[in-house]
Amino acid sequence: MENKEKEVSAMSLLIDDGYFSGLSRGQKLCREKEEGNREYKFKLTGLSDEQRNHRATQLHWRLNEGNDTAVYLIGVEDDGNQLGISEDDLKE
């Protein structure tokens, strides 16, 4: 149970670390890097069990890279293109 709680808390988006300062809505971000604790995801809904397991593996990698801190940018493609997220997906 302790690991699960750690995963959930690590998925919280950190908006006060300076990464988002000066960004405008729709502005293209730099391409996602393999290393580091930041992960871009277009959305996290409607996943198969296999996709969910893959996301969990990615989360563990990002947590390790970030010393137990992972930052997820939802609504962003791997190339840094900000597509946003629908209200329904946000609620889910």
Biopython code that builds the backbone (N, CA, C, O; Angstrom):
import numpy as np
from Bio.PDB.StructureBuilder import StructureBuilder

atoms = [
    (1, "MET", "N", (0.821, -1.206, 0.000)),
    (1, "MET", "CA", (0.000, 0.000, 0.000)),
    (1, "MET", "C", (0.862, 1.265, 0.000)),
    (1, "MET", "O", (0.504, 2.269, -0.616)),
    (2, "GLU", "N", (1.979, 1.205, 0.684)),
    (2, "GLU", "CA", (2.854, 2.367, 0.758)),
    (2, "GLU", "C", (3.352, 2.782, -0.623)),
    (2, "GLU", "O", (3.367, 3.974, -0.930)),
    (3, "ASN", "N", (3.765, 1.824, -1.471)),
    (3, "ASN", "CA", (4.221, 2.141, -2.824)),
    (3, "ASN", "C", (3.118, 2.759, -3.653)),
    (3, "ASN", "O", (3.372, 3.693, -4.414)),
    (4, "LYS", "N", (1.890, 2.259, -3.525)),
    (4, "LYS", "CA", (0.770, 2.796, -4.285)),
    (4, "LYS", "C", (0.514, 4.254, -3.891)),
    (4, "LYS", "O", (0.284, 5.097, -4.758)),
    (5, "GLU", "N", (0.552, 4.555, -2.592)),
    (5, "GLU", "CA", (0.365, 5.930, -2.135)),
    (5, "GLU", "C", (1.467, 6.832, -2.681)),
    (5, "GLU", "O", (1.209, 7.973, -3.064)),
    (6, "LYS", "N", (2.693, 6.318, -2.714)),
    (6, "LYS", "CA", (3.817, 7.076, -3.246)),
    (6, "LYS", "C", (3.605, 7.385, -4.723)),
    (6, "LYS", "O", (3.868, 8.504, -5.163)),
    (7, "GLU", "N", (3.128, 6.396, -5.500)),
    (7, "GLU", "CA", (2.875, 6.597, -6.923)),
    (7, "GLU", "C", (1.819, 7.670, -7.143)),
    (7, "GLU", "O", (1.985, 8.544, -7.994)),
    (8, "VAL", "N", (0.724, 7.605, -6.373)),
    (8, "VAL", "CA", (-0.361, 8.565, -6.553)),
    (8, "VAL", "C", (0.119, 9.974, -6.224)),
    (8, "VAL", "O", (-0.180, 10.911, -6.964)),
    (9, "SER", "N", (0.852, 10.141, -5.137)),
    (9, "SER", "CA", (1.312, 11.472, -4.780)),
    (9, "SER", "C", (2.329, 11.986, -5.797)),
    (9, "SER", "O", (2.384, 13.188, -6.058)),
    (10, "ALA", "N", (3.128, 11.098, -6.370)),
    (10, "ALA", "CA", (4.127, 11.510, -7.349)),
    (10, "ALA", "C", (3.489, 11.961, -8.647)),
    (10, "ALA", "O", (4.094, 12.729, -9.396)),
    (11, "MET", "N", (2.275, 11.497, -8.931)),
    (11, "MET", "CA", (1.606, 11.875, -10.170)),
    (11, "MET", "C", (1.019, 13.275, -10.114)),
    (11, "MET", "O", (0.582, 13.799, -11.139)),
    (12, "SER", "N", (1.002, 13.882, -8.952)),
    (12, "SER", "CA", (0.489, 15.240, -8.843)),
    (12, "SER", "C", (1.374, 16.180, -9.651)),
    (12, "SER", "O", (2.601, 16.123, -9.569)),
    (13, "LEU", "N", (0.745, 17.029, -10.416)),
    (13, "LEU", "CA", (1.483, 17.957, -11.274)),
    (13, "LEU", "C", (2.097, 19.076, -10.438)),
    (13, "LEU", "O", (1.403, 19.746, -9.673)),
    (14, "LEU", "N", (3.393, 19.268, -10.592)),
    (14, "LEU", "CA", (4.088, 20.326, -9.872)),
    (14, "LEU", "C", (4.102, 21.575, -10.746)),
    (14, "LEU", "O", (4.717, 21.587, -11.813)),
    (15, "ILE", "N", (3.432, 22.609, -10.296)),
    (15, "ILE", "CA", (3.372, 23.821, -11.117)),
    (15, "ILE", "C", (4.190, 24.956, -10.527)),
    (15, "ILE", "O", (4.227, 26.049, -11.093)),
    (16, "ASP", "N", (4.841, 24.719, -9.406)),
    (16, "ASP", "CA", (5.569, 25.806, -8.772)),
    (16, "ASP", "C", (7.076, 25.618, -8.858)),
    (16, "ASP", "O", (7.809, 26.235, -8.085)),
    (17, "ASP", "N", (7.560, 24.785, -9.775)),
    (17, "ASP", "CA", (8.999, 24.549, -9.857)),
    (17, "ASP", "C", (9.681, 25.429, -10.897)),
    (17, "ASP", "O", (10.860, 25.231, -11.191)),
    (18, "GLY", "N", (8.956, 26.403, -11.463)),
    (18, "GLY", "CA", (9.536, 27.322, -12.418)),
    (18, "GLY", "C", (9.489, 26.846, -13.860)),
    (18, "GLY", "O", (9.753, 27.632, -14.770)),
    (19, "TYR", "N", (9.162, 25.587, -14.093)),
    (19, "TYR", "CA", (9.153, 25.041, -15.449)),
    (19, "TYR", "C", (8.102, 25.709, -16.322)),
    (19, "TYR", "O", (8.303, 25.864, -17.527)),
    (20, "PHE", "N", (7.001, 26.101, -15.733)),
    (20, "PHE", "CA", (5.875, 26.631, -16.490)),
    (20, "PHE", "C", (5.873, 28.149, -16.597)),
    (20, "PHE", "O", (5.030, 28.708, -17.299)),
    (21, "SER", "N", (6.780, 28.821, -15.929)),
    (21, "SER", "CA", (6.779, 30.275, -15.978)),
    (21, "SER", "C", (7.117, 30.749, -17.389)),
    (21, "SER", "O", (8.064, 30.264, -18.009)),
    (22, "GLY", "N", (6.351, 31.678, -17.874)),
    (22, "GLY", "CA", (6.589, 32.249, -19.187)),
    (22, "GLY", "C", (6.009, 31.466, -20.349)),
    (22, "GLY", "O", (6.192, 31.865, -21.500)),
    (23, "LEU", "N", (5.318, 30.366, -20.092)),
    (23, "LEU", "CA", (4.712, 29.594, -21.174)),
    (23, "LEU", "C", (3.327, 30.125, -21.503)),
    (23, "LEU", "O", (2.564, 30.508, -20.616)),
    (24, "SER", "N", (3.018, 30.141, -22.785)),
    (24, "SER", "CA", (1.688, 30.537, -23.226)),
    (24, "SER", "C", (0.919, 29.305, -23.654)),
    (24, "SER", "O", (1.505, 28.307, -24.073)),
    (25, "ARG", "N", (-0.402, 29.382, -23.544)),
    (25, "ARG", "CA", (-1.244, 28.271, -23.990)),
    (25, "ARG", "C", (-0.990, 28.005, -25.470)),
    (25, "ARG", "O", (-0.986, 28.930, -26.282)),
    (26, "GLY", "N", (-0.780, 26.746, -25.812)),
    (26, "GLY", "CA", (-0.542, 26.361, -27.193)),
    (26, "GLY", "C", (0.898, 26.483, -27.644)),
    (26, "GLY", "O", (1.247, 26.021, -28.731)),
    (27, "GLN", "N", (1.747, 27.103, -26.819)),
    (27, "GLN", "CA", (3.153, 27.242, -27.173)),
    (27, "GLN", "C", (3.803, 25.857, -27.222)),
    (27, "GLN", "O", (3.582, 25.041, -26.329)),
    (28, "LYS", "N", (4.586, 25.592, -28.238)),
    (28, "LYS", "CA", (5.252, 24.299, -28.360)),
    (28, "LYS", "C", (6.402, 24.225, -27.366)),
    (28, "LYS", "O", (7.233, 25.129, -27.280)),
    (29, "LEU", "N", (6.430, 23.127, -26.617)),
    (29, "LEU", "CA", (7.499, 22.882, -25.659)),
    (29, "LEU", "C", (8.639, 22.152, -26.357)),
    (29, "LEU", "O", (8.487, 21.697, -27.491)),
    (30, "CYS", "N", (9.774, 22.039, -25.688)),
    (30, "CYS", "CA", (10.855, 21.238, -26.256)),
    (30, "CYS", "C", (10.426, 19.768, -26.273)),
    (30, "CYS", "O", (9.561, 19.361, -25.496)),
    (31, "ARG", "N", (11.018, 18.995, -27.138)),
    (31, "ARG", "CA", (10.707, 17.570, -27.268)),
    (31, "ARG", "C", (10.956, 16.880, -25.926)),
    (31, "ARG", "O", (11.892, 17.224, -25.204)),
    (32, "GLU", "N", (10.101, 15.900, -25.601)),
    (32, "GLU", "CA", (10.269, 15.133, -24.370)),
    (32, "GLU", "C", (11.629, 14.427, -24.392)),
    (32, "GLU", "O", (12.049, 13.890, -25.417)),
    (33, "LYS", "N", (12.301, 14.438, -23.245)),
    (33, "LYS", "CA", (13.606, 13.800, -23.128)),
    (33, "LYS", "C", (13.453, 12.428, -22.490)),
    (33, "LYS", "O", (12.593, 12.221, -21.634)),
    (34, "GLU", "N", (14.294, 11.496, -22.914)),
    (34, "GLU", "CA", (14.273, 10.145, -22.348)),
    (34, "GLU", "C", (14.698, 10.171, -20.879)),
    (34, "GLU", "O", (14.161, 9.428, -20.057)),
    (35, "GLU", "N", (15.651, 11.018, -20.562)),
    (35, "GLU", "CA", (16.129, 11.134, -19.194)),
    (35, "GLU", "C", (15.346, 12.209, -18.462)),
    (35, "GLU", "O", (14.723, 13.071, -19.082)),
    (36, "GLY", "N", (15.384, 12.151, -17.143)),
    (36, "GLY", "CA", (14.737, 13.180, -16.342)),
    (36, "GLY", "C", (13.397, 12.729, -15.798)),
    (36, "GLY", "O", (12.947, 11.611, -16.051)),
    (37, "ASN", "N", (12.770, 13.616, -15.049)),
    (37, "ASN", "CA", (11.536, 13.249, -14.353)),
    (37, "ASN", "C", (10.271, 13.782, -15.016)),
    (37, "ASN", "O", (9.187, 13.653, -14.446)),
    (38, "ARG", "N", (10.376, 14.377, -16.204)),
    (38, "ARG", "CA", (9.201, 14.930, -16.890)),
    (38, "ARG", "C", (8.689, 13.968, -17.952)),
    (38, "ARG", "O", (9.462, 13.397, -18.722)),
    (39, "GLU", "N", (7.385, 13.801, -17.978)),
    (39, "GLU", "CA", (6.737, 12.899, -18.941)),
    (39, "GLU", "C", (5.593, 13.642, -19.610)),
    (39, "GLU", "O", (4.763, 14.237, -18.922)),
    (40, "TYR", "N", (5.530, 13.621, -20.929)),
    (40, "TYR", "CA", (4.423, 14.197, -21.677)),
    (40, "TYR", "C", (3.425, 13.090, -21.992)),
    (40, "TYR", "O", (3.813, 11.998, -22.405)),
    (41, "LYS", "N", (2.165, 13.367, -21.802)),
    (41, "LYS", "CA", (1.101, 12.427, -22.160)),
    (41, "LYS", "C", (-0.050, 13.213, -22.754)),
    (41, "LYS", "O", (-0.490, 14.216, -22.191)),
    (42, "PHE", "N", (-0.535, 12.748, -23.898)),
    (42, "PHE", "CA", (-1.707, 13.386, -24.496)),
    (42, "PHE", "C", (-2.906, 13.217, -23.582)),
    (42, "PHE", "O", (-3.622, 14.180, -23.309)),
    (43, "LYS", "N", (-3.134, 11.987, -23.101)),
    (43, "LYS", "CA", (-4.193, 11.738, -22.133)),
    (43, "LYS", "C", (-3.913, 10.433, -21.407)),
    (43, "LYS", "O", (-3.090, 9.632, -21.849)),
    (44, "LEU", "N", (-4.588, 10.224, -20.311)),
    (44, "LEU", "CA", (-4.397, 9.023, -19.497)),
    (44, "LEU", "C", (-5.698, 8.247, -19.332)),
    (44, "LEU", "O", (-5.833, 7.456, -18.398)),
    (45, "THR", "N", (-6.646, 8.463, -20.222)),
    (45, "THR", "CA", (-7.946, 7.801, -20.125)),
    (45, "THR", "C", (-8.098, 6.776, -21.239)),
    (45, "THR", "O", (-7.397, 6.833, -22.250)),
    (46, "GLY", "N", (-9.030, 5.832, -21.043)),
    (46, "GLY", "CA", (-9.341, 4.847, -22.063)),
    (46, "GLY", "C", (-8.192, 3.907, -22.379)),
    (46, "GLY", "O", (-8.046, 3.483, -23.525)),
    (47, "LEU", "N", (-7.379, 3.573, -21.400)),
    (47, "LEU", "CA", (-6.211, 2.725, -21.620)),
    (47, "LEU", "C", (-6.544, 1.248, -21.441)),
    (47, "LEU", "O", (-7.362, 0.884, -20.595)),
    (48, "SER", "N", (-5.905, 0.406, -22.242)),
    (48, "SER", "CA", (-6.006, -1.037, -22.051)),
    (48, "SER", "C", (-5.132, -1.418, -20.847)),
    (48, "SER", "O", (-4.353, -0.600, -20.357)),
    (49, "ASP", "N", (-5.265, -2.651, -20.380)),
    (49, "ASP", "CA", (-4.430, -3.112, -19.275)),
    (49, "ASP", "C", (-2.954, -3.041, -19.650)),
    (49, "ASP", "O", (-2.123, -2.658, -18.827)),
    (50, "GLU", "N", (-2.625, -3.404, -20.876)),
    (50, "GLU", "CA", (-1.235, -3.357, -21.336)),
    (50, "GLU", "C", (-0.708, -1.920, -21.331)),
    (50, "GLU", "O", (0.415, -1.671, -20.895)),
    (51, "GLN", "N", (-1.519, -0.979, -21.815)),
    (51, "GLN", "CA", (-1.113, 0.429, -21.814)),
    (51, "GLN", "C", (-0.953, 0.954, -20.387)),
    (51, "GLN", "O", (-0.025, 1.709, -20.097)),
    (52, "ARG", "N", (-1.857, 0.551, -19.505)),
    (52, "ARG", "CA", (-1.783, 0.980, -18.103)),
    (52, "ARG", "C", (-0.497, 0.455, -17.453)),
    (52, "ARG", "O", (0.164, 1.178, -16.708)),
    (53, "ASN", "N", (-0.149, -0.798, -17.737)),
    (53, "ASN", "CA", (1.090, -1.371, -17.200)),
    (53, "ASN", "C", (2.321, -0.640, -17.745)),
    (53, "ASN", "O", (3.289, -0.405, -17.023)),
    (54, "HIS", "N", (2.263, -0.288, -19.028)),
    (54, "HIS", "CA", (3.373, 0.469, -19.621)),
    (54, "HIS", "C", (3.505, 1.834, -18.952)),
    (54, "HIS", "O", (4.617, 2.281, -18.670)),
    (55, "ARG", "N", (2.377, 2.498, -18.697)),
    (55, "ARG", "CA", (2.407, 3.809, -18.027)),
    (55, "ARG", "C", (2.991, 3.688, -16.617)),
    (55, "ARG", "O", (3.718, 4.573, -16.167)),
    (56, "ALA", "N", (2.674, 2.595, -15.925)),
    (56, "ALA", "CA", (3.216, 2.372, -14.575)),
    (56, "ALA", "C", (4.733, 2.208, -14.631)),
    (56, "ALA", "O", (5.451, 2.716, -13.770)),
    (57, "THR", "N", (5.217, 1.496, -15.652)),
    (57, "THR", "CA", (6.658, 1.326, -15.823)),
    (57, "THR", "C", (7.320, 2.674, -16.092)),
    (57, "THR", "O", (8.380, 2.974, -15.543)),
    (58, "GLN", "N", (6.684, 3.487, -16.944)),
    (58, "GLN", "CA", (7.216, 4.825, -17.223)),
    (58, "GLN", "C", (7.250, 5.668, -15.955)),
    (58, "GLN", "O", (8.219, 6.384, -15.702)),
    (59, "LEU", "N", (6.189, 5.578, -15.162)),
    (59, "LEU", "CA", (6.127, 6.345, -13.918)),
    (59, "LEU", "C", (7.275, 5.961, -12.993)),
    (59, "LEU", "O", (7.931, 6.833, -12.424)),
    (60, "HIS", "N", (7.520, 4.673, -12.839)),
    (60, "HIS", "CA", (8.629, 4.227, -11.985)),
    (60, "HIS", "C", (9.965, 4.771, -12.493)),
    (60, "HIS", "O", (10.815, 5.178, -11.701)),
    (61, "TRP", "N", (10.148, 4.777, -13.822)),
    (61, "TRP", "CA", (11.370, 5.321, -14.414)),
    (61, "TRP", "C", (11.511, 6.808, -14.068)),
    (61, "TRP", "O", (12.568, 7.252, -13.622)),
    (62, "ARG", "N", (10.435, 7.566, -14.277)),
    (62, "ARG", "CA", (10.482, 9.014, -14.011)),
    (62, "ARG", "C", (10.706, 9.302, -12.524)),
    (62, "ARG", "O", (11.423, 10.240, -12.177)),
    (63, "LEU", "N", (10.097, 8.501, -11.646)),
    (63, "LEU", "CA", (10.319, 8.658, -10.210)),
    (63, "LEU", "C", (11.778, 8.416, -9.854)),
    (63, "LEU", "O", (12.356, 9.141, -9.044)),
    (64, "ASN", "N", (12.365, 7.401, -10.459)),
    (64, "ASN", "CA", (13.779, 7.105, -10.218)),
    (64, "ASN", "C", (14.657, 8.242, -10.725)),
    (64, "ASN", "O", (15.600, 8.652, -10.047)),
    (65, "GLU", "N", (14.354, 8.747, -11.904)),
    (65, "GLU", "CA", (15.117, 9.849, -12.491)),
    (65, "GLU", "C", (15.002, 11.134, -11.664)),
    (65, "GLU", "O", (15.935, 11.934, -11.607)),
    (66, "GLY", "N", (13.839, 11.315, -11.023)),
    (66, "GLY", "CA", (13.585, 12.553, -10.291)),
    (66, "GLY", "C", (13.690, 12.425, -8.785)),
    (66, "GLY", "O", (13.147, 13.261, -8.062)),
    (67, "ASN", "N", (14.376, 11.397, -8.288)),
    (67, "ASN", "CA", (14.514, 11.212, -6.839)),
    (67, "ASN", "C", (13.157, 11.258, -6.148)),
    (67, "ASN", "O", (12.945, 12.031, -5.214)),
    (68, "ASP", "N", (12.235, 10.409, -6.629)),
    (68, "ASP", "CA", (10.878, 10.252, -6.086)),
    (68, "ASP", "C", (9.931, 11.386, -6.460)),
    (68, "ASP", "O", (8.896, 11.557, -5.815)),
    (69, "THR", "N", (10.265, 12.161, -7.488)),
    (69, "THR", "CA", (9.367, 13.203, -7.987)),
    (69, "THR", "C", (9.223, 13.043, -9.499)),
    (69, "THR", "O", (10.219, 13.008, -10.220)),
    (70, "ALA", "N", (7.987, 12.947, -9.974)),
    (70, "ALA", "CA", (7.709, 12.873, -11.405)),
    (70, "ALA", "C", (6.732, 13.992, -11.769)),
    (70, "ALA", "O", (5.784, 14.266, -11.033)),
    (71, "VAL", "N", (6.973, 14.623, -12.898)),
    (71, "VAL", "CA", (6.113, 15.700, -13.380)),
    (71, "VAL", "C", (5.490, 15.252, -14.695)),
    (71, "VAL", "O", (6.196, 14.976, -15.664)),
    (72, "TYR", "N", (4.167, 15.181, -14.720)),
    (72, "TYR", "CA", (3.435, 14.786, -15.919)),
    (72, "TYR", "C", (2.771, 16.006, -16.524)),
    (72, "TYR", "O", (2.073, 16.745, -15.831)),
    (73, "LEU", "N", (2.984, 16.220, -17.814)),
    (73, "LEU", "CA", (2.319, 17.282, -18.548)),
    (73, "LEU", "C", (1.266, 16.610, -19.414)),
    (73, "LEU", "O", (1.592, 15.966, -20.411)),
    (74, "ILE", "N", (0.008, 16.760, -19.034)),
    (74, "ILE", "CA", (-1.099, 16.102, -19.718)),
    (74, "ILE", "C", (-1.610, 17.023, -20.825)),
    (74, "ILE", "O", (-1.699, 18.239, -20.653)),
    (75, "GLY", "N", (-1.943, 16.415, -21.964)),
    (75, "GLY", "CA", (-2.402, 17.197, -23.101)),
    (75, "GLY", "C", (-1.261, 17.623, -24.008)),
    (75, "GLY", "O", (-1.424, 18.504, -24.852)),
    (76, "VAL", "N", (-0.084, 16.982, -23.828)),
    (76, "VAL", "CA", (1.110, 17.332, -24.600)),
    (76, "VAL", "C", (1.640, 16.083, -25.292)),
    (76, "VAL", "O", (1.763, 15.029, -24.669)),
    (77, "GLU", "N", (1.954, 16.203, -26.582)),
    (77, "GLU", "CA", (2.542, 15.096, -27.337)),
    (77, "GLU", "C", (4.046, 15.025, -27.067)),
    (77, "GLU", "O", (4.637, 15.985, -26.572)),
    (78, "ASP", "N", (4.662, 13.888, -27.392)),
    (78, "ASP", "CA", (6.092, 13.694, -27.152)),
    (78, "ASP", "C", (6.964, 14.740, -27.837)),
    (78, "ASP", "O", (8.063, 15.038, -27.368)),
    (79, "ASP", "N", (6.479, 15.299, -28.945)),
    (79, "ASP", "CA", (7.262, 16.315, -29.651)),
    (79, "ASP", "C", (7.115, 17.707, -29.040)),
    (79, "ASP", "O", (7.708, 18.663, -29.538)),
    (80, "GLY", "N", (6.327, 17.832, -27.963)),
    (80, "GLY", "CA", (6.156, 19.106, -27.280)),
    (80, "GLY", "C", (4.944, 19.896, -27.735)),
    (80, "GLY", "O", (4.692, 20.981, -27.209)),
    (81, "ASN", "N", (4.192, 19.390, -28.690)),
    (81, "ASN", "CA", (2.993, 20.066, -29.174)),
    (81, "ASN", "C", (1.890, 19.990, -28.109)),
    (81, "ASN", "O", (1.503, 18.899, -27.689)),
    (82, "GLN", "N", (1.392, 21.145, -27.681)),
    (82, "GLN", "CA", (0.334, 21.186, -26.679)),
    (82, "GLN", "C", (-1.025, 21.100, -27.363)),
    (82, "GLN", "O", (-1.431, 22.021, -28.072)),
    (83, "LEU", "N", (-1.722, 19.992, -27.148)),
    (83, "LEU", "CA", (-3.045, 19.819, -27.727)),
    (83, "LEU", "C", (-4.155, 20.144, -26.738)),
    (83, "LEU", "O", (-5.291, 20.397, -27.138)),
    (84, "GLY", "N", (-3.833, 20.139, -25.467)),
    (84, "GLY", "CA", (-4.853, 20.359, -24.441)),
    (84, "GLY", "C", (-5.558, 19.052, -24.124)),
    (84, "GLY", "O", (-5.206, 17.995, -24.648)),
    (85, "ILE", "N", (-6.557, 19.140, -23.259)),
    (85, "ILE", "CA", (-7.304, 17.968, -22.812)),
    (85, "ILE", "C", (-8.776, 18.344, -22.725)),
    (85, "ILE", "O", (-9.114, 19.453, -22.311)),
    (86, "SER", "N", (-9.641, 17.434, -23.108)),
    (86, "SER", "CA", (-11.079, 17.721, -23.091)),
    (86, "SER", "C", (-11.596, 17.757, -21.653)),
    (86, "SER", "O", (-10.996, 17.180, -20.746)),
    (87, "GLU", "N", (-12.691, 18.428, -21.470)),
    (87, "GLU", "CA", (-13.324, 18.506, -20.143)),
    (87, "GLU", "C", (-13.676, 17.122, -19.625)),
    (87, "GLU", "O", (-13.500, 16.845, -18.438)),
    (88, "ASP", "N", (-14.171, 16.247, -20.495)),
    (88, "ASP", "CA", (-14.536, 14.872, -20.096)),
    (88, "ASP", "C", (-13.309, 14.084, -19.643)),
    (88, "ASP", "O", (-13.349, 13.406, -18.616)),
    (89, "ASP", "N", (-12.220, 14.173, -20.407)),
    (89, "ASP", "CA", (-11.000, 13.469, -20.026)),
    (89, "ASP", "C", (-10.439, 14.029, -18.726)),
    (89, "ASP", "O", (-9.905, 13.278, -17.909)),
    (90, "LEU", "N", (-10.551, 15.315, -18.527)),
    (90, "LEU", "CA", (-10.071, 15.936, -17.298)),
    (90, "LEU", "C", (-10.849, 15.418, -16.097)),
    (90, "LEU", "O", (-10.272, 15.140, -15.046)),
    (91, "LYS", "N", (-12.163, 15.292, -16.257)),
    (91, "LYS", "CA", (-12.998, 14.789, -15.162)),
    (91, "LYS", "C", (-12.702, 13.333, -14.843)),
    (91, "LYS", "O", (-12.732, 12.925, -13.681)),
    (92, "GLU", "N", (-12.414, 12.542, -15.892)),
    (92, "GLU", "CA", (-12.136, 11.113, -15.696)),
    (92, "GLU", "C", (-10.809, 10.953, -14.991)),
    (92, "GLU", "O", (-10.382, 9.829, -14.726)),
]
sb = StructureBuilder()
sb.init_structure("model")
sb.init_model(0)
sb.init_chain("A")
sb.init_seg("    ")
for serial, (resi, resn, name, xyz) in enumerate(atoms, 1):
    if name == "N":
        sb.init_residue(resn, " ", resi, " ")
    sb.init_atom(name, np.array(xyz, "f"), 0.0, 1.0, " ", f" {name:<3s}", serial, name[0])
structure = sb.get_structure()
